[in-house]
Amino acid sequence: MRGLRTLTLVALAVAAMAVAPAAIAAPADTITLVERQIDINPGETNPCTGATGTIIDDEQDVFHITSLADGGLHLNGHSTVMVTFLPDDPNGVRYEGHETFAFSENSASATFTTSMTTMVRVKGSDGTFITFRDVAHLTVTATGVVVSVDRPTLLCP
């Protein structure tokens, strides 16, 4: 899923480069991309039990790209995902639930800021829950000052 998200962000960057020339003629130009896909990821590991299996993501992504006349760029996006973990062991615990992912990026001249939140909550066939949350932020100023925060939290049964 993260590999696909990276490819999507690369596609957004290419689309943003196409939008940028139009920004010179207008105060702002915005495009919206909506994608829906199913990702199948075999060989994944349950971070709480170590069990291996396949993660299936039924995902919808919405991305907005705004290019400003001054060269600034704003990207934001949101994903909602139905998540299923199918264990390789037929007697293992199956998990189903949801994930939400959101990010926002802003750049102007030499300053860049991005923030991201992720929330995954799945319920096991045995009644247990696994919850993962992450909040991350990065700012790079024109003078090269970097501020970075990443706060992942994993709650296991």
HUFENHU-V791603 format. One record per pair of residues at least 4 apart in sequence whose ideal C-beta (glycine too) atoms are under 7 Angstrom apart, sorted by the first residue. I is the first residue (numbers start at 1). J is the second residue. D is the distance in Angstrom with one decimal. If there is no record, write none. Layout:
BEGIN
I & J & D
I & J & D
END
This chain:
BEGIN
1 & 5 & 6.3
1 & 39 & 5.1
1 & 41 & 6.4
1 & 57 & 5.1
2 & 6 & 6.4
3 & 7 & 6.6
4 & 8 & 6.3
4 & 39 & 5.7
5 & 9 & 6.5
6 & 10 & 6.5
7 & 11 & 6.5
8 & 12 & 6.4
8 & 35 & 6.7
8 & 61 & 6.4
9 & 13 & 6.6
10 & 14 & 6.6
11 & 15 & 6.3
12 & 16 & 6.2
12 & 33 & 6.9
12 & 63 & 5.6
12 & 65 & 5.9
12 & 75 & 6.1
13 & 17 & 6.7
14 & 18 & 6.9
15 & 19 & 6.4
15 & 31 & 6.3
15 & 65 & 6.0
16 & 20 & 6.4
16 & 65 & 4.9
16 & 67 & 6.2
16 & 73 & 5.9
16 & 75 & 6.9
19 & 23 & 6.6
19 & 29 & 5.2
19 & 31 & 5.9
19 & 65 & 6.2
19 & 67 & 4.4
20 & 67 & 5.0
22 & 26 & 6.3
22 & 29 & 4.7
23 & 28 & 6.9
23 & 29 & 5.2
23 & 67 & 4.0
23 & 68 & 6.0
23 & 69 & 5.3
24 & 69 & 6.4
26 & 69 & 6.6
27 & 69 & 5.3
28 & 66 & 5.6
28 & 67 & 7.0
28 & 68 & 5.3
28 & 69 & 6.9
29 & 67 & 5.1
30 & 64 & 6.2
30 & 65 & 6.7
30 & 66 & 4.4
31 & 65 & 5.2
32 & 62 & 6.9
32 & 63 & 7.0
32 & 64 & 5.2
33 & 63 & 4.6
34 & 62 & 5.2
35 & 61 & 4.6
36 & 59 & 6.9
36 & 60 & 4.8
37 & 59 & 5.7
38 & 56 & 6.8
38 & 57 & 6.9
38 & 58 & 5.2
39 & 57 & 4.3
39 & 59 & 6.5
40 & 54 & 6.4
40 & 56 & 5.5
41 & 54 & 6.5
41 & 55 & 4.5
42 & 54 & 4.5
43 & 52 & 6.6
44 & 52 & 6.9
44 & 53 & 6.2
44 & 54 & 6.6
44 & 55 & 4.6
45 & 50 & 6.3
45 & 52 & 5.5
46 & 50 & 6.5
46 & 51 & 4.5
46 & 53 & 6.9
46 & 85 & 6.5
47 & 154 & 6.0
48 & 130 & 5.5
48 & 156 & 3.5
48 & 157 & 6.5
51 & 87 & 5.1
51 & 89 & 6.5
51 & 92 & 5.2
52 & 88 & 5.0
53 & 85 & 5.5
53 & 86 & 5.1
53 & 87 & 4.1
53 & 88 & 5.1
53 & 92 & 6.9
54 & 86 & 4.8
55 & 83 & 6.7
55 & 85 & 5.4
56 & 84 & 4.5
56 & 86 & 7.0
57 & 81 & 5.0
57 & 83 & 5.8
58 & 81 & 6.7
58 & 82 & 4.3
59 & 79 & 5.8
59 & 81 & 4.4
60 & 79 & 6.8
60 & 80 & 5.5
61 & 77 & 6.2
61 & 79 & 4.6
62 & 77 & 6.4
62 & 78 & 5.4
63 & 75 & 6.9
63 & 77 & 4.0
64 & 76 & 5.4
65 & 75 & 5.2
66 & 74 & 4.4
67 & 73 & 5.6
68 & 72 & 4.0
71 & 109 & 6.9
72 & 107 & 6.3
72 & 108 & 4.0
73 & 107 & 4.9
74 & 106 & 5.2
75 & 105 & 4.4
76 & 103 & 6.6
76 & 104 & 4.3
77 & 102 & 6.9
77 & 103 & 5.6
78 & 102 & 4.7
79 & 100 & 6.8
79 & 101 & 4.2
80 & 98 & 7.0
80 & 100 & 5.7
81 & 98 & 6.4
81 & 99 & 4.1
82 & 98 & 5.9
83 & 97 & 5.5
83 & 98 & 6.2
83 & 99 & 5.2
83 & 120 & 6.4
83 & 122 & 5.7
84 & 96 & 5.1
85 & 94 & 6.6
85 & 95 & 4.1
85 & 122 & 6.6
86 & 94 & 6.0
87 & 92 & 2.9
87 & 93 & 6.3
87 & 94 & 6.3
93 & 124 & 4.3
93 & 125 & 5.4
93 & 126 & 5.0
94 & 124 & 6.9
94 & 125 & 4.4
95 & 122 & 3.9
95 & 123 & 6.6
95 & 124 & 5.0
95 & 130 & 6.3
96 & 122 & 6.1
96 & 123 & 6.3
97 & 121 & 5.0
97 & 122 & 3.3
97 & 123 & 5.6
98 & 121 & 6.5
99 & 119 & 6.8
99 & 120 & 4.3
100 & 119 & 5.0
101 & 118 & 5.0
102 & 117 & 5.2
103 & 114 & 6.6
103 & 115 & 6.7
103 & 116 & 4.3
104 & 114 & 6.8
104 & 115 & 5.3
105 & 114 & 4.3
106 & 113 & 4.9
107 & 111 & 6.7
107 & 112 & 4.7
109 & 142 & 6.2
110 & 142 & 3.8
111 & 140 & 6.9
111 & 141 & 5.5
111 & 142 & 5.2
112 & 140 & 4.7
113 & 139 & 4.6
114 & 138 & 5.1
115 & 137 & 4.7
116 & 136 & 4.7
117 & 135 & 5.3
118 & 133 & 6.8
118 & 134 & 4.4
119 & 133 & 5.3
120 & 131 & 7.0
120 & 132 & 4.3
121 & 129 & 6.5
121 & 131 & 4.9
122 & 129 & 7.0
122 & 130 & 5.3
123 & 129 & 5.4
124 & 128 & 4.4
128 & 157 & 3.4
129 & 157 & 6.5
130 & 156 & 6.1
130 & 157 & 6.9
131 & 155 & 4.3
132 & 154 & 5.2
133 & 153 & 4.7
134 & 151 & 6.8
134 & 152 & 4.3
135 & 151 & 4.9
136 & 149 & 6.5
136 & 150 & 4.3
137 & 149 & 4.7
138 & 148 & 5.0
139 & 147 & 4.4
140 & 146 & 5.3
141 & 145 & 4.4
END
